[in-house]
Amino acid sequence: MKVKPIILVLSLSLLLTACSLDEWTNQSEEESPSQEPSEEEQKENDSGTNEEDDEENEDNEKDSEEQTGEEQHEDADPHAYADELDEEVDEDGLTIIEEPEIKEVVVNKSRKLPEGYEPEELVKPDVRFPFEEDLPKKYMQTEAAEALENLFSAAEEDGLKLYATSGYRSYDTQKQIYENNVAERGQEEADKFSARPGTSEHQTGLAMDVTTAEMEFKLEQSFIDTEAGKWLADHAHEHGFVIRYLEGTTDITGYEYEPWHLRYVGEELSTDIHETGGTLEEFFGFHPE
């Protein structure tokens, strides 16, 4: 009669031992680092790793490109630009511009835009004009238009009220303007201030003539004697513009002094050019020193 309790105790002991072994075995399997993932898990892990590596590589490449760009800007010789070009010359002896779409483009009496050239996109800057009509001359390339808005805002903060009068001109419009000037004042005189069709900066959409009510909205050299004219001479470069036709540079630019004619080249270049006190032709090496 005493055997049964002993057998019962032994059975319970064996049962508890088996449960402990199962628990230990399961825990060991969960914690074991040697367990291989399934094929799907392996693909997901590989994909995630590759994406992270690609993003890291892209960031490194971007940082490298930005650093290289900064180094190139610091070390670049802008005068070498003219020597790097391999541009064609037409039957009239005019150089046909190879890269008309860049904001550094140099257009003058000896360098003309390709036939049929038009800027890809033109927008109307949100600035004052002395006329209400929605004419093409209200428009500029997008980047230049935004820069003009910033320039006008800065001028207004300093108590000056500028007006934009003439921006983009098509080839046909410039042709009409030039022919009218020749008919009115003769070709020799017209060539001093009016561009022949295809050689006008206005066709690029990067130029804008500005004036004030004080000037009765006229474009005259006396503009430099006004507060607005002086302000532009001192501050236009801070917003990416240069006074394109400087006083005393007619033999270089081909045109008389125009303190009202702004040309967009971007803030870095405009500052560099302003500090040299020279013209685009000299800065980029299109005029021998």
C-alpha angles and dihedrals in degrees: 000000000000093000096076096062090050091051091048092052091049091050093051091049092052091048093053091048091053092051091051090052092050092050092048091048093050092048091050092051092051093049097040111115092201094072108115119225122239121265092257092049090050091053092049092049093047092047093050092048093049093049092050091048091048092050091048091049092048091051091049092048091048092050089048092050092048091049091047091049091052091049091049091051091050095045101033120116105217090195089068092065094084092050093052094059124094100196129168125241120220129222091271092056094253120138113238108224112243099201108032094159098065120095090231092063115137113215120179143133093296098037118062134184119251116271112277094012116164128167113257095234133016127185135180113248116227096244137113122283126185090229134054102215117107096237128166090247089070090067135088138168110287099252092046092048092054091048091051090053090054091048093051091048091051091049091050091051086058091051098260127129113207128187127204113222112169131017127144120025124180123225091257093049092050090048091055093046093049094047091049091051091049091049091049102040107012128258098273093054094039091054090062093068109006125073122224113241112281094024100073122111088213089071089065093061089231098102133076131179114218134192143156140241087251087065089048084243091291124141105232136144090244085075087088089064091062125085090246093052092050091046092053092049089054102037111024091092091059088069099042100271134115130196094250102201109043127194113271096016101099091116088058105038097028092231138092122253113294112180089176098057112098122190123193117224102149130270099275095050095040090055092048092048093045091053092053090053089219142108134272089253092057095041094053097037100252092126121057113236 
